[in-house]
Amino acid sequence: MPADTPSTSSSTTSIVGDIGGTNARFARIAADGSPQQILTLRCADYTGPAEALQAYLSRTQGPAPQAAAIGIANPLSGDRVQMTNHTWNFSIEAMRQQLGLARLQFLNDFTALALSLPWLGDNDRRQVGGGTAQTAYAIGVLGPGTGLGVSGLLPTANGYVPIEGEGGHVTLAGQNDEELAVIAALTRVFPHVSAERVLSGPGIENLHRALAQVRDVQAPQLSSPQITAHATQGDDDLCIDAMSMFCALLGTQAANLALTLGARGGIYIGGGIAPLLGEFFIRSPFRKRFEDKGRFSAYLADIPTWIITASYPALIGTAAFLRAS
């Protein structure tokens, strides 16, 4: 089924969603449990998630939903949600009542993404480097997009259990003089240089500016899409070097996650940026940096890393959450 095209497939009364800082994606759950009638809506076009979901329901076919599970790019604690990378501020219970739902469950978007991992096939991912996944071991996932999401799956006797955290806000670690100089430059702008300050869409712009400052060169103010486009086209040295550093730093964070979780089941890279880099990412320092951990280099060389290429993996994860709960 083409993405963003309403389908006439029969649907149950369940809805799944994936809300990021820029876009909200919704789908109806078909009788076979798969997300159908997927639509992407711009968050900026709506006053809140209830209004976005109402717009989705008005544009698709099917019965009034009774239950919904929605992944959101935000920490969750209690009923009130104030989005970190968007202006939406809402009550989950008020949204449930406004939409007339019997059940409304929010989960962290990368928890939803983690739940999708066992359901991904070979066509939904692309391996970067070597390594072979070991069964019954933890699996990690991280991904730069509007922010930097981090999650994972821990094995239990009854299958995998997702973890929920805010690993995108750990302190960014550099591994050579220029990376350390870039981080030092960013400390003059941000009181805490988290991984997300560089490994995200807005972070690419921060990295590009800081690298120009460190090298004492004049550079035009470019957007993240412009920087990545110049890098992948190979027509701007500063953009190429900024994105190469981006990939290297992402490799360091991925390796840190693998070591923390003991993720011998593999590390997945999600989010909207890495898949768009294509061959640039494959050729980048990402995998070399992932394995560059001194005494634990051989340990990490055995761990596979993949880019998630599935179009809507978080919706697959929220659908799995609904089935299991």
C-alpha positions in Angstrom: 0.0 0.0 0.0 1.5 3.4 -0.9 2.4 5.5 2.1 0.0 8.3 3.1 -2.8 6.9 0.9 -6.1 6.1 2.6 -7.1 2.5 2.1 -10.5 0.9 2.0 -9.2 -2.1 4.0 -11.4 -3.3 6.8 -10.3 -1.9 10.2 -11.0 -2.7 13.8 -11.7 0.0 16.3 -8.1 0.6 17.3 -5.8 3.5 16.3 -2.0 3.8 16.5 0.1 6.9 16.3 3.6 8.2 16.3 4.1 11.9 17.3 7.4 13.6 16.8 8.5 17.2 17.1 7.6 17.9 13.4 5.0 15.3 12.2 2.3 13.1 13.6 1.5 9.8 11.9 -1.7 7.8 12.5 -3.0 4.5 11.3 -6.0 2.2 11.8 -5.3 -1.3 12.8 -6.6 -3.8 10.2 -8.1 -7.2 11.1 -4.7 -8.9 10.6 -3.1 -6.5 13.1 -1.2 -4.4 10.6 -1.3 -0.5 10.4 -3.4 0.6 7.5 -4.6 4.0 6.1 -1.4 5.7 7.2 -1.4 9.4 7.1 1.3 12.0 8.1 0.1 15.3 9.4 2.2 18.4 10.4 2.1 19.1 14.1 2.3 22.8 13.4 -1.1 22.7 11.6 -3.0 21.6 14.8 -3.4 23.0 18.3 -2.9 19.6 19.9 -2.8 15.9 19.3 -6.6 15.5 19.8 -7.2 17.9 16.9 -4.6 16.1 14.8 -6.2 12.7 15.4 -9.7 14.1 14.7 -8.4 15.4 11.4 -7.0 11.9 10.7 -10.3 10.2 11.5 -12.2 12.7 9.3 -10.0 11.8 6.3 -10.1 8.0 6.6 -12.7 5.3 6.5 -13.7 3.0 9.4 -15.6 2.8 12.6 -15.2 5.2 15.5 -12.1 4.0 17.4 -12.5 2.6 20.9 -8.8 2.3 21.8 -5.6 4.1 20.7 -1.9 3.7 21.5 0.4 6.6 20.5 4.2 6.9 20.6 5.4 10.4 21.4 8.9 12.0 21.3 8.8 13.0 25.0 9.3 11.6 28.5 6.1 10.5 30.1 5.3 10.9 33.8 1.7 11.2 34.8 -1.2 12.6 32.9 0.3 15.9 31.7 2.5 16.0 28.6 4.6 19.1 27.7 6.5 18.3 24.6 10.2 19.0 24.6 10.6 19.7 20.9 7.1 21.1 20.2 4.6 23.5 21.8 1.9 20.9 22.5 0.9 20.7 26.2 -2.0 18.5 27.0 -3.7 16.1 29.4 -4.0 12.5 28.3 -7.2 12.0 30.1 -8.8 15.1 28.7 -7.8 13.9 25.2 -9.3 10.5 25.8 -12.6 12.1 26.9 -12.6 14.6 24.0 -12.2 11.7 21.5 -14.7 9.4 23.2 -12.1 6.6 23.6 -12.5 3.8 26.1 -8.7 3.5 26.3 -5.8 5.9 25.3 -2.2 4.9 26.0 0.8 7.0 25.3 4.3 5.5 25.3 7.7 7.0 24.4 8.3 7.0 20.7 11.5 5.1 21.0 9.9 2.5 23.3 7.4 2.1 20.4 10.3 1.8 17.9 12.0 -0.8 20.1 8.8 -2.9 20.2 8.9 -2.9 16.4 12.4 -4.5 16.1 11.4 -8.2 16.4 8.9 -7.6 13.6 11.3 -6.1 11.1 12.3 -8.2 8.1 15.5 -8.1 6.0 13.8 -5.6 3.7 13.1 -3.3 6.6 16.8 -2.8 7.6 20.3 -2.4 6.1 23.4 -3.7 7.9 26.4 -1.4 8.3 29.6 -3.4 8.9 30.0 -6.9 10.2 28.8 -8.8 13.2 26.1 -11.4 13.8 23.1 -11.0 16.2 23.1 -13.3 19.2 19.7 -14.6 20.4 18.6 -14.0 24.0 20.7 -10.8 24.3 19.6 -7.2 24.6 19.0 -5.1 21.5 19.6 -1.3 21.4 18.1 1.4 19.2 18.9 5.1 18.8 18.1 7.6 16.2 18.6 11.2 15.3 15.6 13.1 14.0 14.0 16.3 15.5 15.7 15.0 18.7 17.8 12.0 19.6 15.8 9.0 20.8 17.3 6.0 22.6 15.7 2.7 23.8 16.2 -1.0 23.8 14.8 -4.4 24.4 15.8 -6.6 27.3 15.3 -10.4 27.1 13.1 -12.2 29.7 11.7 -15.7 30.0 8.5 -14.3 28.4 10.1 -12.4 25.5 11.5 -9.0 25.2 10.6 -6.0 27.5 11.2 -2.5 26.2 13.1 0.1 28.3 12.2 3.8 28.5 14.7 6.5 29.1 16.1 9.8 27.9 19.5 8.6 26.6 19.6 11.4 24.0 20.3 13.8 26.8 23.5 12.1 28.1 26.7 14.2 27.8 28.2 14.2 24.3 31.6 12.5 24.2 34.4 13.5 21.7 37.3 11.3 20.8 39.8 13.5 19.1 41.1 17.0 19.3 38.8 18.6 16.8 35.7 16.9 18.2 36.7 18.1 21.7 37.2 21.6 20.3 33.7 21.6 18.7 32.2 20.5 22.0 34.1 23.2 23.8 32.7 25.8 21.3 29.2 24.5 21.9 29.6 24.8 25.7 29.7 28.6 25.2 26.2 28.3 23.7 24.6 25.5 25.8 25.1 25.0 29.5 25.1 21.2 28.9 26.2 19.8 25.5 24.0 16.7 25.4 24.2 14.2 22.5 21.0 15.6 21.2 22.6 19.0 20.8 24.6 17.6 17.9 23.0 14.3 16.9 19.6 15.6 15.6 18.3 17.8 12.9 18.9 21.1 14.8 22.1 19.5 16.1 23.5 19.3 12.6 23.2 23.0 12.3 24.9 23.5 15.7 27.7 21.2 14.6 28.2 22.9 11.2 28.5 26.4 12.9 30.8 25.1 15.6 33.1 23.4 13.2 33.4 26.5 11.1 34.2 28.5 14.3 36.9 25.9 15.3 38.5 26.1 11.9 38.1 29.9 11.8 36.4 29.8 8.4 33.4 31.8 7.1 30.4 29.6 6.3 26.9 30.5 5.2 24.1 29.8 7.7 22.6 26.6 6.3 19.6 24.4 7.4 20.1 20.8 8.3 18.6 19.6 4.9 21.0 21.9 3.1 24.0 20.6 5.0 23.1 17.0 4.5 22.4 17.6 0.8 25.8 19.3 0.3 27.5 16.4 2.1 25.9 13.7 0.1 26.5 15.5 -3.1 30.1 16.0 -2.2 30.2 19.7 -3.2 31.1 21.5 0.1 34.0 20.4 2.2 32.8 21.9 5.5 29.4 20.1 5.1 31.1 16.9 4.2 33.4 17.1 7.3 30.5 18.2 9.6 28.4 15.2 8.5 31.4 12.8 8.8 31.9 14.0 12.3 28.1 13.6 12.9 28.4 9.9 11.9 31.5 9.4 13.9 29.9 10.8 17.1 26.8 8.7 16.4 29.1 5.7 16.2 30.5 6.5 19.6 27.0 6.9 21.2 25.9 3.6 19.6 28.9 1.8 21.0 28.2 3.3 24.4 24.6 2.0 24.2 25.8 -1.4 23.1 28.2 -1.7 26.0 25.7 -0.3 28.6 23.0 -2.8 27.6 25.3 -5.7 26.6 23.4 -5.5 23.3 24.8 -8.5 21.5 21.5 -8.8 19.8 22.5 -5.8 17.7 22.1 -2.0 17.5 19.5 -0.3 15.3 19.7 3.2 14.0 16.3 4.8 13.5 15.1 8.4 13.1 14.7 10.3 9.9 18.3 11.3 9.2 20.5 8.2 8.8 18.3 6.6 6.1 18.5 9.8 4.0 22.3 9.8 4.1 22.3 6.5 2.1 25.8 5.6 0.9 27.4 8.5 2.7 26.5 6.9 6.0 27.7 3.5 4.8 31.1 5.0 3.9 31.2 7.2 6.9 33.3 6.7 10.1 30.2 5.4 11.9 31.2 1.7 12.0 34.9 2.3 12.5 34.1 4.5 15.5 31.5 2.0 16.8 34.3 -0.6 17.1 36.9 1.9 18.4 36.7 1.0 22.1 40.2 -0.2 23.0 40.0 -3.4 25.0 36.4 -3.9 24.0 36.9 -3.4 20.2 36.7 -7.1 19.5 33.5 -7.3 21.6 31.9 -4.6 19.5 33.1 -5.9 16.2 30.9 -9.0 16.8 27.8 -6.8 17.3 25.8 -6.0 14.1 24.5 -2.5 13.4 21.6 -1.8 11.1 19.8 1.3 9.7 16.1 0.9 9.9 14.7 1.4 6.4 11.0 0.6 7.1 8.8 3.6 6.4 6.7 3.5 9.7 8.4 1.3 12.2 7.0 3.1 15.3 3.5 2.3 14.1 4.4 -1.4 13.9 5.7 -1.1 17.5 2.5 0.6 18.8 0.4 -2.0 17.0 2.5 -4.7 18.7 1.9 -2.9 22.1 -1.8 -3.0 21.5 -1.8 -6.7 20.7 0.2 -7.5 23.8 -1.8 -5.5 26.3 
